[in-house]
Amino acid sequence: MNETVMKSAGRYFVMKISIIVALALAILAVSLSAYAEVPNKPDLDVLFIEQWPVYQGYNFAYPGNFPTLVKPGTGIPGKPLVYYFTRDEYEANVKTHPDKGEEITFTAYVANKGGVKCGESEYLFKIDGKVVKKGLLPALSPGEKITISVKWAYDPGRHYVSFEVDPKNKIEEICEVNNKREDPTFGFVLTITAGKNGEYPAFNNTENLVGSYSFEDWCQAHIDRWRQYFKEAKYPSTPNGVQAGIRFNHIFPEDEGEEMQAYIAKGGWCNWRIYWDVDKIPQYAKGIDGGLIHELCHQCGIIDSYQIGLGMLDNLALDPDTHKTIEIPYSDHRAIYGSIMGGGYRDEIRGAFSEWEAAAFDATLRRWNNHAGFGIYLFDMPESNYVQFLDNRGKPLAGAALTIYQQWASPYEGNEFSRKTSIVQPKQVRLDDEGKFNLGANPYDTLWVVGGNCVIMYCVRAYGQKEYHFVDVREFNLAYWHGDKKSHTYVYQTNIAPLGSPNPPQNLRVVVQESDRTKAVLAWDAPSDSMKRIVKYRVRWNLDWKSALHEPTYETVKEVDSGVRKVEIQFPPRQGYIWFTVTAVADDGTESRIAEPLVWPEVEQVKMGLVRPIGTAFGADGAMYVVDNHIGTVFGVDAKGNLLNLSDSALIGSGSIMDITVTPSNRIFVAARWSKGIVEIDTRDYKVVNSFGESPRIGEGRDNYAYPYSIASDSRNRLFVMYPDVNRIEIYDPDGKHLGRIEGSFDGAMAIAVTEKQGRILVAVPEYKSQKVTIVELDSSTLAEIGRTSVASEVRPLSTCFDEQGRLYVGTEAGIDRYEDGKKTGHWESKFNDKGHQVWGIAIRGDQLICTEGSNNEKYWMKGNLADFKPVSAM
């Protein structure tokens, strides 16, 4: 073995202080005053072992969401992308692995991280547990770093290299666990750096979770924990845990510093950068940052598992019978996913990775033996993928009609919202005599490697019944990784009852007076005209809001004798809505189809799945609209009852859409945090067609504009737009012509409303801070101001609306209050909103009411009726 020993002097705070940097150092000294002093002991620290050369592996680009091999270093300014269309072509032009026997240099980086000088110490360099070099390290001053290198003839097997200092523990140190580092010579090669804002010295001056004062030790603790997670992830796909190797090949003290530049110049790279508030580093240093491991997993090509799912707002596929949007969701990851990558049921996780995530590491290395593109393992599927559907007796649904729907992935860069089921044309097929259909080698129209279109939905129809079922790419991958590389059959047990089954129970209902948020009391009537003797009933539920995360869709929760037709079902802790059904079982063991399902608690929401809806409006044609401030677009329900999702065609931006109005001529306008903040959305194809109304500048910064908060329209299609930061309402015609302005000292103006009464325009302005609603009267023709009145609100007002009779409705922090002639006459709030009763937007059409109700963060789009208002005297 050849050996190279290099020594570099340097203390952490040895600096040449000049007038120019004196102030910066003074600020740094203040920020470091919260850190502990490094103890007066030495601390020999094996920082990392660099293996060189290393090769980047396989570099991909994703034109049109199609993963394509590209030459590393291309696709940057001045260097257009160079594509390789086969793996052989790529490997002929790009080296991806060391050759067997190629000379490899291992370089151990060692430093004294203690507060005093450390004397000479022994060291051992080992490969596969065998000493290949030993010697003495020279004395090291605090902060002094040394490198020791050895050569090795590369072997592609599973090998480990280690470096250890003070193996006989002769030196009393601050920390002993950092005296040895062992890394695999195979697997994923990663690098990490501290930022440029003092992160490195901050870490080196505070005690970390292993008891040392070392940025490198803190980083390596994450690799150690990650390896522990790998050991714990024992599944059928990974019976001995994850076998992939991971290591930090270099840990840089400063982003773009000399050490990093030298590493990159010889062909290396940097995977991750630590830029944190230095004042919070004492807190960070004490623990493992799961987010860092999560991000480093991405650097290994592992995707976010929570990307795989289908929200009801994206399931716009049409039912083959009713032609209405289906809106059944698949997987609510916020509720059920528990892994470090956001995948897998919590009670099934072993360590920190689900089986699919754990197997993805090994699958990548098995196929590529190095880094590969992001999510490339998604394409590991059997050559033939059969789906089989069975009736409720376990027999094949021979000849059943099957409709196959898939999510869409937009080919446009940066579009993260194209997860809809309404774009890809569904396939219509028939099941064979075994109830099977072969999806082929690639069940997907296209497959987005980010994971956003990995769900397939089936609608199976037989004997006048139908059910929806789902599959996602994880099932295909796991079948392949379990060994079914040629063929796999995915079996779906349905609740479809064949001919000869008893009739189902009738009139399933909730006994409302005996039910609440913790239980549902269900009742039903016996089957009508049953030709069989019923011996029992099975009450079934679905805890996943009608999603088919489990099979069968409805699970039996209770069985009762045929004489019992009323049961009480207790809810699991923290459970929201539950869908219920019931079946009848005959004396010959046959079971009926399910009774018409129902949900409890009563669904008061117009549409579920929204995050932060605020403004809402009715269209002239009866459609309903709402803006979701978090998702950043408009959702709606058209006059036929179908869901609308404008995220592809009219994405305004998260946090940028504030309110909505629809004029009597059925033109949609939203208030947006844009420089021209009045945005029109066409009602035919729902695309942005115009924007106007310059947002006033109120400062010199990039974002220092007074953006519109609220928008309303009158019977003449005129738009009234509230700019609370400058305390005025601008008035425009629908084509952008400025018509007038209402000046005022509104105190915390919120969502305004407009109506016309007796030749006058009334503009209601809720003033949150002064706890009142100001009514501005204008001449209907000239828009000249006539006068102002105000209505005191018992609770802080957030929104306003008028009904067709001119009555005022005020959304407050505690529901909606109705006023007539300045007096409060009624109150409404939802029954089952666990997010709160703050009302942020109201719209009324006839006797219908819709509103957005909840907390500052999460809200629901609720529905009600004017007849539901309780008279004040009854409160």
Buried (B, 14 or more C-beta within 10 A) or exposed (E): EEEEEEEEEEEBEEEEEEEEEEEEEEEBEEBBEBBEEBBEBBBBBBBBBBBBBBBBBBBBBBEEBEBBBBBBEBBEEEEEEBBBEEEEEBBEEBEBBBEEEEEBBBBBBBBBBBBBEBEEBBBBBBBEEEEBBEEEBEEBBBBBBBBBBBBBEBBEEEBBBBBBBBBEEEBEBBBBBBBBBBBBBBBBBBBBBBBEBBBBBBBBBBBBBBBBBBBBBBBBBBBBBBBEBBEBBBBEBBEEBBBBBBBBBBBBBBBBBEBBEEBBEEEBBBBBBBEBEBBEBBEBBEEBBEEBBBEBBBBBBBBBBBBBBBBBBBBBBBBBEEEEBBBBBBBBBEEBBBBBBBBBEEEEBBBBBBBBBBBBBBBBBBBBBBBBBBBBBBBBBBEBBBBBBBBBBEEBBBEBBBBBBBBBBBBEEEBEBBBBBBBBEBBEBEBBEBBBBBBEEEBBBBBBBBBBBBBBBBBBBBBEBBBBBBBBBBBBBBBBBBEBEEEBBBBBBBBBBBEEBBBBBBEBBBEEEEBEEEEBBBBBEBBEEBEBEBBBBBBBBBBBBBBBBEBBBBEEBBEBEBEEBEBEBEBEEEEBBBBBBBBBBBEEEBBBBBBEBBBBBBBBBBBBBBBBBBBBBBBBEBBBBBBBBBBBBBBBBBEEEBBBBBBBBBBBEBEBBBBBBBBEEEBBBBBBBBEBBBBBBBBEEBEBBBBBBEBBEEEEEEEEBBBBBBBBBBEBBBBBBBBBBBBBBBBBEBEBEEEBEBEBEBBBBBBBBBBBEEEEBBBBBBBBEBBBBBBBBBEBEEBEBEEEEBBEBEBBBBBBBBBEEEBBBBBBBBBBBBBEEEEBBBBBBBEBBEBBBBBBBBBBBEEBBBBBBBBEEBBBBBBBEBEBBEEEEEE
